[in-house]
């Protein structure tokens, strides 16, 4: 809910790719991406956090966590 309310879901699902370095929005994108990576890092177990720390984007982390822990739709 926090990601949706702060309009940050595009970082998670990868629909907002990083702009080119020459683009003036690239610094803003990096700041938002890093902030969300920090949020994720702070809510998962320390061992899990260490395993995704090296990833560059929020969407990479999210996809990795989904592959590890998604159990499918029970119904």
C-alpha contacts under 8 A as a table, 3 or more apart, distances in Angstrom:
res1	aa1	res2	aa2	distance
1	X	4	X	5.15
1	X	5	X	6.02
2	X	5	X	5.13
2	X	6	X	6.09
3	X	6	X	5.24
3	X	7	X	6.04
3	X	8	X	4.96
3	X	9	X	5.57
4	X	7	X	4.97
4	X	8	X	6.02
4	X	9	X	5.71
5	X	8	X	7.75
7	X	10	X	7.47
8	X	11	X	5.66
8	X	12	X	7.15
8	X	36	X	7.99
9	X	12	X	5.09
9	X	13	X	6.27
10	X	13	X	5.37
10	X	14	X	5.80
10	X	15	X	5.06
10	X	16	X	5.22
11	X	14	X	5.26
11	X	15	X	6.68
11	X	16	X	5.77
11	X	17	X	7.64
11	X	33	X	6.70
11	X	58	X	6.08
11	X	59	X	6.01
12	X	15	X	7.93
12	X	58	X	5.60
12	X	59	X	4.50
12	X	62	X	6.21
13	X	16	X	7.97
13	X	59	X	5.70
13	X	62	X	7.81
14	X	17	X	6.11
14	X	58	X	8.00
14	X	59	X	5.24
18	X	26	X	6.58
18	X	29	X	6.47
18	X	30	X	7.65
19	X	23	X	6.11
19	X	25	X	6.70
19	X	26	X	5.18
19	X	29	X	7.47
20	X	23	X	5.35
20	X	26	X	6.44
21	X	24	X	7.67
21	X	26	X	5.82
22	X	26	X	7.52
23	X	26	X	5.61
24	X	27	X	6.74
24	X	28	X	7.95
25	X	28	X	5.23
25	X	29	X	6.11
26	X	29	X	4.99
26	X	30	X	6.09
27	X	30	X	5.07
27	X	31	X	6.18
28	X	31	X	5.10
28	X	32	X	6.26
29	X	32	X	5.24
29	X	33	X	6.01
30	X	33	X	5.08
30	X	34	X	5.99
31	X	34	X	5.21
31	X	35	X	6.14
32	X	35	X	5.04
32	X	36	X	6.27
33	X	36	X	5.30
33	X	37	X	6.17
33	X	57	X	6.48
33	X	58	X	6.02
34	X	37	X	4.97
34	X	38	X	6.14
34	X	57	X	7.81
34	X	58	X	7.68
35	X	38	X	5.06
35	X	39	X	6.35
36	X	39	X	4.91
36	X	40	X	6.25
36	X	58	X	6.62
37	X	40	X	5.19
37	X	41	X	6.04
37	X	57	X	7.44
37	X	58	X	5.51
37	X	61	X	7.80
38	X	41	X	4.95
38	X	42	X	6.11
39	X	42	X	5.24
39	X	43	X	6.49
40	X	43	X	5.37
40	X	44	X	6.41
40	X	49	X	7.99
41	X	44	X	5.73
41	X	46	X	7.82
41	X	49	X	5.13
41	X	53	X	7.70
42	X	45	X	7.91
42	X	49	X	7.69
44	X	48	X	6.32
44	X	49	X	6.10
45	X	48	X	5.30
45	X	49	X	6.12
46	X	49	X	4.91
46	X	50	X	6.19
47	X	50	X	5.23
47	X	51	X	6.53
48	X	51	X	5.15
48	X	52	X	6.62
49	X	52	X	5.45
49	X	53	X	5.96
50	X	53	X	5.19
50	X	54	X	7.94
51	X	54	X	7.30
52	X	55	X	5.65
52	X	61	X	6.05
52	X	64	X	7.89
55	X	58	X	7.88
55	X	60	X	6.49
55	X	61	X	6.42
56	X	60	X	7.11
57	X	60	X	5.29
57	X	61	X	6.60
58	X	61	X	5.15
58	X	62	X	6.11
59	X	62	X	4.99
59	X	63	X	6.00
60	X	63	X	5.21
60	X	64	X	6.12
61	X	64	X	5.10
61	X	65	X	6.18
62	X	65	X	5.16
62	X	66	X	6.07
63	X	66	X	5.01
63	X	67	X	6.12
64	X	67	X	5.19
64	X	68	X	6.26
65	X	68	X	5.10
65	X	69	X	5.98
65	X	70	X	7.78
66	X	69	X	5.36
66	X	70	X	5.08
67	X	70	X	6.02
71	X	74	X	7.77
